[in-house]
Amino acid sequence: MGEGAPVSEPLPMVDLAEQQRRLRPAIDRAIARVLDHGRYVMGPEVAELEDRLAGTCGAGHVVTCASGTDALLLCLLVHEVGPGDAIFVPDFTFPATAEVVALIGATPVFVDVFEDTFDLDPANLVDAVAGVRRDHPRLRPRGVIVVDLFGQPADHAVIADAAREADLWVVDDAAQSFGAGTPTGAVGTLAPMTTTSFFPVKPLGCYGDGGAVFTGDGEVADRLRSLRVHGQGSHKYDTVRVGINGRLDTLQAAILIEKLAIFPDELRRRRAVADRYEGALTGVVQTPRVRDGWGSAWAQYTVKVDRRDEVADRLRAEGISTAIYYPRPLHAQPAYRDHPRSAGGLSVAERLARRVLSLPMHPYLEPGTQDRVIDGVRRAVGAE
Ligand SMILES: *Cc1c(COP(=O)(O)O)cnc(C)c1O
């Protein structure tokens, strides 16, 4: 064995230590500045971060908030969602996408996704809306939350057409895709409202919880700003709507400003890892498809394999971590078993839950380590 780490050293899915080494002096200074000025809530770094995020993606307005989940909740509050409303969500996503809908008393309706890009299938959405109108006359179809799963934007132009036909508004859950782009624009501008998360392992993560909503509509932005502070009006104790305590901490904003400075470089590094995986694993496992001319933020590099659990066990035995996002479609989770599902069926989501496997992915994954993953996967599936 050479000078480097022994081959048996466990290889994590995500390693945030290298990024911290790179940024530590700048982050220490940023934290010290906040401690010095003492404005821990809604300090100047919050507005500065919002400006910089808007500049990064071209969104007209950015309203930061306490988490990606709160970002979704704020969008539902803007649309005044409540009991009797049917909100369509992908069946194959992180639970937060559906949870906010159920939490405010509305009904999430599960919609199937595409097998190759993992995102919402607009034809299945049309079936789902028709099914609700036919079978659940007391529910009112109102909106759809689209998820840019694993970092690639969904096909928002096609979804927007289907949503317009069905008289639904659209929210883009971009918790995994901030930083990605399409030929028609960057994530943050692909839907009337877009949400993201700054949870530490998302592509742009802070050191705690955080999130943001992006919109091109100034009035919506004003409503979001009011909703995140208890529905505040023009004065502190002027309460004009029912809101939440949903602010981003100044400390997290200060940390994110430093992280945003290196984010374009990190996205390039993630893309290089994905390109290398793609080159070496095509034909060995089913690699993820990126639409022509589109980008991904590569939150996850997710392949599909038969006998997935065996493959994951073999990789674990070699010290290579993998993750299963997601082992069950939402309609099969105990919390959501009784909710309506698309009349078009959910067979793709069911199949994906049995076959997906996410490989280690982060900007600081060295070529030698990538090779270890690639060789491990080839052995685990019996390709060599
Ligand atoms: C992480 C995530 C969320 C929730 O974000 P938090 O900041 O953890 O609240 C919502 N939707 C998707 C698709 C996510 O991946």
The ligand as an SDF file (V2000), in Angstrom:
LIG
                    3D

 15 15  0  0  0  0  0  0  0  0999 V2000
  -34.0750   18.5260    1.5630 C   0  0  0  0  0  0  0  0  0  0  0  0
  -35.3360   18.6320    0.8360 C   0  0  0  0  0  0  0  0  0  0  0  0
  -36.4200   19.3810    1.3360 C   0  0  0  0  0  0  0  0  0  0  0  0
  -36.4560   19.9770    2.7090 C   0  0  0  0  0  0  0  0  0  0  0  0
  -35.4360   20.8800    2.9950 O   0  0  0  0  0  0  0  0  0  0  0  0
  -35.0630   21.1710    4.5300 P   0  0  0  0  0  0  0  0  0  0  0  0
  -34.1560   22.3700    4.4130 O   0  0  0  0  0  0  0  0  0  0  0  0
  -34.3910   19.9790    5.0710 O   0  0  0  0  0  0  0  0  0  0  0  0
  -36.3200   21.5090    5.2530 O   0  0  0  0  0  0  0  0  0  0  0  0
  -37.5630   19.4880    0.5630 C   0  0  0  0  0  0  0  0  0  0  0  0
  -37.6420   18.8940   -0.6410 N   0  0  0  0  0  0  0  0  0  0  0  0
  -36.6380   18.1550   -1.1460 C   0  0  0  0  0  0  0  0  0  0  0  0
  -36.8030   17.5260   -2.4820 C   0  0  0  0  0  0  0  0  0  0  0  0
  -35.4610   17.9840   -0.4220 C   0  0  0  0  0  0  0  0  0  0  0  0
  -34.4650   17.2440   -0.9250 O   0  0  0  0  0  0  0  0  0  0  0  0
  1  2  1  0
  2  3  1  0
  2 14  2  0
  3  4  1  0
  3 10  2  0
  4  5  1  0
  5  6  1  0
  6  7  2  0
  6  8  1  0
  6  9  1  0
 10 11  1  0
 11 12  2  0
 12 13  1  0
 12 14  1  0
 14 15  1  0
M  END
$$$$
